[in-house]
Amino acid sequence: MDRKQRILLALEIVLISISGLLLFWLVLLKIIYRLLGRLGVNVPGPSRVSWLVDNPIRRRYTRPVLDRVGIQPGETVLELGPGPGPFTVEAARRVGPTGKLIVVVEDPRMVAEVERRVREAGLPNVETHVASAHDLPVVDESVDRVFLIAVLPEVPHQYGALDELRRVLKPGGLLSITEEFMDPDYAFPFEAVQLVEAVGFTRERYYGNFWMYTLNFGKSEGIAYD
Ligand SMILES: C[S@@+](CC[C@H](N)C(=O)[O-])C[C@H]1O[C@@H](n2cnc3c(N)ncnc32)[C@H](O)[C@@H]1O
C-alpha cells in the first residue's frame, strides 16, 4: 500500500467512525425521547435551537416537501408548528394572492420570527396565531390542506390534536405529515399511519423513504376519536 492509499484509508476510517458516533448518539437520543414520552414527559424543540431546523441542507428540500403537500393556488392551508418558518414563505407563495396560509404555533417567539420573514417577503396572505394544536383558532371545515413537518410526535395529546385538525378540514381535505429520521422524536411511518387512521383519516399517498417521508391522508367520513 503506497502513501496515498494509506491516507485515503485513514480518511475513510475517520469518516466511518464519525458517522458511527453520530448515529449512536442519535439513536440514544431517540431512546431517551421515547422513554420520556412513555413517562408522559414531552420535550418540545426549544426555540433557542431553532436554527437547527433552518439550515442549508433542509433548505434544499423545502420545495420537494411542499410539492408532496400539493398546495394549490387559491387554497386555504394550515401549517401547524412552523418553528421559525423554514417552509412558511414558500407555502404562502404557493397559495398565492387568492389563497390564505394560516400558521399556528404555541411559541410566541416562533410566531414573531415567522411574521418577520413573511413581512420581509412582502406576503399579505399569511395569518398567524399563537395557539395550541389542541385548541385551534380556526373555523370548522374551513381549510383545504393541513401540513405538519417534524411536529406530530412533539404534540402531547396527539389524538386530540388530530381530531382538531379533522374538525377544521373541509370534507375531502388533506392532511400531510412529514417526518425526518434526524429529528430525535421521529415517528416511524407505521406509527404515523396507525395514529392518524385511528382518528378518521384514510391514507392516500406515501412519499420518500425511511429517513424522510411524507404521508398524505384524506379526511374520511368514518369514526371520530373522542
Ligand atoms: C421540530 S419543530 C419543526 C418546525 C418546522 N415545522 C420545521 O420542520 O422546520 C416543531 C414545532 O412544533 C411546534 N409545536 C409543538 N407542539 C405544539 C403544540 N401542541 N401546538 C402547537 N405547536 C406545537 C413547536 O413550537 C415547533 O415550532
The ligand as an SDF file (V2000), in Angstrom:
LIG
                    3D

 27 29  0  0  0  0  0  0  0  0999 V2000
  -39.1640   20.4720   15.4390 C   0  0  0  0  0  0  0  0  0  0  0  0
  -40.0950   21.9450   15.2170 S   0  0  0  0  0  0  0  0  0  0  0  0
  -40.4450   21.8090   13.4890 C   0  0  0  0  0  0  0  0  0  0  0  0
  -40.5490   23.1700   12.8630 C   0  0  0  0  0  0  0  0  0  0  0  0
  -40.8490   23.1780   11.3530 C   0  0  0  0  0  0  0  0  0  0  0  0
  -42.0990   22.5170   11.0360 N   0  0  0  0  0  0  0  0  0  0  0  0
  -39.7340   22.5970   10.5650 C   0  0  0  0  0  0  0  0  0  0  0  0
  -39.8650   21.4570   10.0850 O   0  0  0  0  0  0  0  0  0  0  0  0
  -38.7020   23.2530   10.4310 O   0  0  0  0  0  0  0  0  0  0  0  0
  -41.6750   21.5770   15.9670 C   0  0  0  0  0  0  0  0  0  0  0  0
  -42.6410   22.7540   16.0250 C   0  0  0  0  0  0  0  0  0  0  0  0
  -43.9010   22.2970   16.5470 O   0  0  0  0  0  0  0  0  0  0  0  0
  -44.3920   23.2430   17.4880 C   0  0  0  0  0  0  0  0  0  0  0  0
  -45.2990   22.5580   18.4180 N   0  0  0  0  0  0  0  0  0  0  0  0
  -45.0150   21.5020   19.2150 C   0  0  0  0  0  0  0  0  0  0  0  0
  -46.1000   21.1460   19.9450 N   0  0  0  0  0  0  0  0  0  0  0  0
  -47.0930   22.0120   19.6050 C   0  0  0  0  0  0  0  0  0  0  0  0
  -48.4560   22.1690   20.0090 C   0  0  0  0  0  0  0  0  0  0  0  0
  -49.0020   21.3710   20.9180 N   0  0  0  0  0  0  0  0  0  0  0  0
  -49.1750   23.1570   19.4530 N   0  0  0  0  0  0  0  0  0  0  0  0
  -48.6330   23.9810   18.5130 C   0  0  0  0  0  0  0  0  0  0  0  0
  -47.3540   23.8850   18.0780 N   0  0  0  0  0  0  0  0  0  0  0  0
  -46.5890   22.9140   18.6230 C   0  0  0  0  0  0  0  0  0  0  0  0
  -43.1240   23.7740   18.1500 C   0  0  0  0  0  0  0  0  0  0  0  0
  -43.3610   25.0290   18.7640 O   0  0  0  0  0  0  0  0  0  0  0  0
  -42.2060   23.9010   16.9200 C   0  0  0  0  0  0  0  0  0  0  0  0
  -42.4390   25.1160   16.2560 O   0  0  0  0  0  0  0  0  0  0  0  0
  1  2  1  0
  2  3  1  0
  2 10  1  0
  3  4  1  0
  4  5  1  0
  5  6  1  0
  5  7  1  0
  7  8  2  0
  7  9  1  0
 10 11  1  0
 11 12  1  0
 11 26  1  0
 12 13  1  0
 13 14  1  0
 13 24  1  0
 14 15  1  0
 14 23  1  0
 15 16  2  0
 16 17  1  0
 17 18  1  0
 17 23  2  0
 18 19  1  0
 18 20  2  0
 20 21  1  0
 21 22  2  0
 22 23  1  0
 24 25  1  0
 24 26  1  0
 26 27  1  0
M  CHG  2   2   1   9  -1
M  END
$$$$
